[in-house]
Amino acid sequence: MAQKATIYRVELSVSDMDRHYYETHKLTVAKHPSETDERLMVRLLAFALNAHEQLEMTKGLSSDDEPDIWQKSLSGELELWIALGLPSEKIVRQSCGKSNAVIVYSYGGKTAEMWWDKIKNGTTRFDNLQVLNLSETDTRALADLASRSMNLQVNIQDGDVMVSVGDRIVYVTPVKWKTTDQ
C-alpha cells in the first residue's frame, strides 16, 4: 500500500524589509512520503523569500512537469517558477522557456557545488534564471525546526534571513550563484 502525504499546518509570517512585504500566510502543506524535513523547510523558506498573494505550492515531487512553487498572473500566465534541489540542465532550460522568471534554490553542500559546476555554463544564456544556494549547515538547522503545526516567522533584510519558531532561531544567508543581471 502506498504511503500518503503528511499534512503540515503552517502559519507563515513574512516581514521582508527588502521588498516591503509584510503578510501572514496560512498554509496547508502536503509533505510527500519521500520528502525530508530539510526539503520541506527549504520549500517554506523559498515561499517566504518570494511571498506574494498569487504564489502557490504545487504538487511538487508528485508531478514531473510542475515546479515546487509557482506564481501565475490573473490571466493564467506563468510569472515565476521555483524549483528546489538540483534539477537537470534540461529541466532548467524547459522552465526558463515556460516562465517569465525562474529561481532554483539548491542545497546539499558539496553535491550542490558539483551540480552547479556541471550545468552553469549551459545556463548563461538564460536572463530569466536565478540560482541561489543554501548551505548544508543552514538547511539542516531549518530541518530541526520542522513540526506538523508551526508558527513560522521569517524576517528578511539586506538578503539575510532569520527564521524562527517559538524561541528557536536559524539564520540563513542564500548565496547568489546566478542572478538575472549577470
N, C-alpha and C positions, 0 to 999 in steps of 0.2 A: 504494500500500500504506500502510495506517495505521501511524503510529508507535506504538511500545509505550512503556509507562511505564518510567522508570528507577528501579531499586531502590536505596534508601539503607539502610544498616545503621547504626543509631544506638544507642549505649549512653547513656541519658539519666539522669544522677544529679541528683535534685532534693533540695535542702535548703531547705525552706520554713519559716523560723522563725515566720512569721505564723500558719501553720496547724499547726505542729508535725508536719510530714510530711517524712520522710526515707526515700527509697527510690530504687532504681535500676531503670529500665525498659529492657529490651532490645526495641527496636522495629525492625521491617522496614517501611519507608515507601515506598510507590509514588509517584513523582513523575510526575504527568500530563504528557504532552508539551507542553501549553500552560502549565504551571505554571512560574513563575520560581523561582530560588533564594531570592529575597526572600519569596515566599509560602510556600515550603516551611519556611523558618526561622521565619516567623510562626506557622505551624501547630505546629511543635515547641515554640515558646515558649508558645503557648496551651495545649498539652498539659501542659507543665511547671507553668504557673500554676494549673491545675485538677487536677493529678495525683491519681489515685485508682485503686484496684485494678480498678474496673469501667469506667474511662474507655477509650474505643476510638476509633481513627481509623476513618473510614468511607470510602465510595467518593469522597466529596468532589466534585471537579469532574466526575466521571463520572456523577453522579446528581443530578437536579434536586430530588428530594424527601427528601434526607438532608442533614444539616449536615456540616461538615468533621470534627467530633469530637462524640461523644455519650457519655452515661453512662446506662445502663439499670439499673433495680433488678433484683434476683434474680428477681422475678416478671415482668420484661419491660417495666415501665412506664418511660417516658422521663423521667428526672430532670433531665438537663442537655443543652442543645442549644447547641453552639458554632459560630458562623459567622464567617468571615473576610472582610475586604474591605468592600464597600459593597452589601449586599443591598437589594433594593427594599423599600418600606414594606409591600407585600403579603406578601413572604416573611417579614419580621419579624413581622407580625400573625399569619400562619399558624403560625410556630414558637412564638410565645407561647401559642397555643391548644393546641399539641401537647405541650408540655413544662412541667415544674414551674418550671424556670429556663432563661433564655436569655441568652447572653453573645455580643455582637458585638465582635470585635476589628477595628476599622477602621484603615486605614493608607493612605497615598498623598498626604500633605501637603495642599495646597490643595484637591485634588479631594475628599478625605475631609471637609474642612470644609464644602464646598459641599453634599455629600451629607447631612451631619448637619443643616445649616440647612434643607434641603428636607424632611426627614422627622421632625425632632424633635418638632414639635407633634402629629403623629399618633401618637406613641409614649407620650405622657404617661399614658395610662390603663393601661399595662401595668406592673403592680407586680412582675412576674417578669423584667423586662428590665434588663440592664446593657449599657452601651455604653462601651468603653474604646478610646481612640485611641493609636496608636503613631506616634511622629514619623518622618518620612521619613529623617532622619539615622540614627535608631536601627535602622530596618528595613534600610536599605542596609548599615549596618555588620554586621548579622546575616547578610545575604546573603554577605558576604565570608568568613564562617566556614564556609560550606557545603562539604561534600565527601561522596563516596559512602560513606565509612566514617568515622563520627565518634564520639568520646567527648566528649559534651556535658555540662558541669557547669552547673547553674542554681541560684543562691543567691538566695533571696527574703527580704527583711527590710524591714519598715515600708513595704511597697508598692514598694520599689525592687528592681530585678532585675539581677543580674550573671550574664552568660552567658560561659562560657569554653570554648575548645577548645585544649588544649595551653597555650601561653603567651600566646595571644591572648584578650583580654577585651573584651567590649562591655557597657556599662551601659545599661539600658533603664528608663525611667520611664513606665509606662502612665498616661495622663491619663483620669480618670473623667468622661465626658460625661453619663452617666446611671447612677444607682445604684438598687438596689432599695428604698432607704429614702428616695427623693425624694417 
